[in-house]
Amino acid sequence: MKTFDWYLAWFMVFLQFSMLGLLIYTGPLMPSNIWSIIMILAGAFVGLWAIYTIRLGNLSIMPYVKEGGTMIAKGPYKYVRHPMYTGLILIAWALVIEHFTVGRAIFALLLTIALIVKLHIEETYLKKAFGLYSEYTKITRKLFPFIY
């Protein structure tokens, strides 16, 4: 039988990709605003650095620990626990800044909320899988160094 967490996780993944798709569909992809460009480049850099660091063997769109997965605390994971989410949030809000509409701001807000809910589910599983994860949470922030 599927648990509530399982359904919630799938819904968050669906919401995540839906909101990204709507942000992309409802506005220009090529930014002209310098702040949007900086945020998109920063988000892409952090996200790609995280993927490179975690390697594809650990990568999953679902907030569960893969069988045989390992805890990563280097690269961007040395500074934040969920750098791929950080990258997505930076890119999403950059797209809103580039071409603001209330709808796009709502899409970015829903994406941000979905990622925060998803990271809380993920951290529950990470704490169960890796004994050192609780200690790691005391020295790193979730998404943004020194902030959250």
Secondary structure, 3 states (H helix, E strand, C coil): CCCHHHHHHHHHHHHHHHHHHHHHHCCCCCCCCHHHHHHHHHHHHHHHHHHHHHHHHHCCCCCCCCCCCCCCCCHHHHCECCHHHHHHHHHHHHHHHHCCCHHHHHHHHHHHHHHHHHHHHHHHHHHHHCCCHHHHHHHCECCCCCCC
